[in-house]
Protein backbone atom coordinates (compact mmCIF):
# COMPACT_ATOMS: atom_id res chain seq x y z
CA UNK A 1 0.00 0.00 0.00
CA UNK A 2 1.39 3.38 -1.00
CA UNK A 3 2.03 5.76 1.90
CA UNK A 4 2.25 9.55 1.69
CA UNK A 5 4.93 11.40 3.65
CA UNK A 6 5.00 15.18 4.08
CA UNK A 7 8.39 16.79 4.53
CA UNK A 8 7.52 19.45 7.07
CA UNK A 9 9.04 22.89 7.02
CA UNK A 10 10.00 24.51 3.74
CA UNK A 11 11.79 23.20 0.67
CA UNK A 12 13.48 25.21 -2.06
CA UNK A 13 11.36 24.47 -5.13
CA UNK A 14 14.38 24.85 -7.40
CA UNK A 15 15.43 21.41 -6.18
CA UNK A 16 15.18 18.69 -8.80
CA UNK A 17 14.37 15.01 -8.62
CA UNK A 18 17.90 14.01 -7.57
CA UNK A 19 18.14 16.53 -4.73
CA UNK A 20 14.64 15.73 -3.44
CA UNK A 21 15.52 12.01 -3.45
CA UNK A 22 18.66 12.82 -1.41
CA UNK A 23 16.47 14.75 1.09
CA UNK A 24 14.12 11.76 1.39
CA UNK A 25 17.00 9.37 2.04
CA UNK A 26 19.27 11.62 4.12
CA UNK A 27 17.11 14.04 6.10
CA UNK A 28 13.84 12.09 6.31
CA UNK A 29 15.61 8.70 6.58
CA UNK A 30 13.14 7.02 4.24
CA UNK A 31 13.64 4.96 1.08
CA UNK A 32 12.95 7.07 -2.04
CA UNK A 33 12.72 3.85 -4.14
CA UNK A 34 9.86 2.46 -2.02
CA UNK A 35 7.08 3.67 -4.32
CA UNK A 36 5.71 5.86 -1.53
CA UNK A 37 4.90 9.50 -2.20
CA UNK A 38 6.99 12.31 -0.66
CA UNK A 39 5.46 15.80 -0.61
CA UNK A 40 7.33 19.09 -0.23
CA UNK A 41 6.12 22.68 0.04
CA UNK A 42 7.83 26.04 -0.47
CA UNK A 43 8.12 28.93 1.98
CA UNK A 44 5.21 30.87 0.44
CA UNK A 45 3.02 27.76 0.67
CA UNK A 46 1.85 28.10 -2.93
CA UNK A 47 3.78 25.21 -4.53
CA UNK A 48 3.68 21.50 -3.71
CA UNK A 49 5.99 18.92 -5.27
CA UNK A 50 5.40 15.18 -4.91
CA UNK A 51 8.21 12.74 -5.64
CA UNK A 52 7.74 8.99 -6.09
CA UNK A 53 9.44 6.01 -7.71
CA UNK A 54 7.45 4.23 -10.44
CA UNK A 55 8.95 0.86 -11.51
CA UNK A 56 11.96 2.18 -13.41
CA UNK A 57 12.27 5.89 -12.69
CA UNK A 58 11.32 8.80 -10.50
CA UNK A 59 8.21 10.88 -11.14
CA UNK A 60 7.83 14.46 -9.97
CA UNK A 61 4.42 16.10 -9.77
CA UNK A 62 4.05 19.82 -9.07
CA UNK A 63 1.10 22.13 -8.44
CA UNK A 64 1.37 25.89 -8.13
CA UNK A 65 -1.53 27.91 -6.77
CA UNK A 66 -2.24 31.18 -8.54
CA UNK A 67 -4.16 32.45 -5.50
CA UNK A 68 -4.40 31.22 -1.90
CA UNK A 69 -1.95 29.12 0.11
CA UNK A 70 -1.71 25.49 1.15
CA UNK A 71 -2.52 24.79 4.82
CA UNK A 72 0.83 23.03 5.36
CA UNK A 73 0.93 21.36 8.80
CA UNK A 74 3.19 22.69 11.54
CA UNK A 75 5.03 20.15 13.69
CA UNK A 76 8.27 19.55 15.52
CA UNK A 77 8.70 16.39 13.44
CA UNK A 78 10.56 16.44 10.14
CA UNK A 79 8.01 14.20 8.42
CA UNK A 80 4.44 13.06 8.97
CA UNK A 81 2.54 10.21 7.35
CA UNK A 82 -0.80 10.87 5.65
CA UNK A 83 -3.43 8.82 3.91
CA UNK A 84 -4.12 9.40 0.24
CA UNK A 85 -7.41 11.06 1.21
CA UNK A 86 -5.59 13.46 3.52
CA UNK A 87 -3.16 14.35 0.73
CA UNK A 88 -6.10 15.08 -1.58
CA UNK A 89 -7.71 17.24 1.12
CA UNK A 90 -4.44 19.14 1.60
CA UNK A 91 -4.06 19.74 -2.14
CA UNK A 92 -7.68 20.91 -2.23
CA UNK A 93 -6.87 23.45 0.51
CA UNK A 94 -8.47 21.78 3.52
CA UNK A 95 -6.87 21.77 6.95
CA UNK A 96 -6.10 18.06 7.35
CA UNK A 97 -5.97 18.13 11.16
CA UNK A 98 -9.71 18.96 11.14
CA UNK A 99 -10.62 16.00 8.92
CA UNK A 100 -9.75 12.72 10.58
CA UNK A 101 -11.68 9.50 9.94
CA UNK A 102 -12.80 7.23 12.75
CA UNK A 103 -10.09 4.92 13.99
CA UNK A 104 -9.80 1.32 12.82
CA UNK A 105 -11.07 -1.28 15.26
CA UNK A 106 -9.84 -4.87 15.32
CA UNK A 107 -11.40 -7.67 17.32
CA UNK A 108 -10.38 -11.28 17.88
CA UNK A 109 -13.87 -12.55 18.66
CA UNK A 110 -17.51 -11.46 18.62
CA UNK A 111 -18.15 -13.00 22.03
Secondary structure, 3 states (H helix, E strand, C coil): CCCEEEECCCCCCCCCHHHHHHHHHHCCCCCCCCCCEEEEECCCCCEEEEEEEECCEEEEEEEECCCCCCCCCCCCCCEEEECHHHHHHHHCCCCHHHCCCCCCCCCCCCC
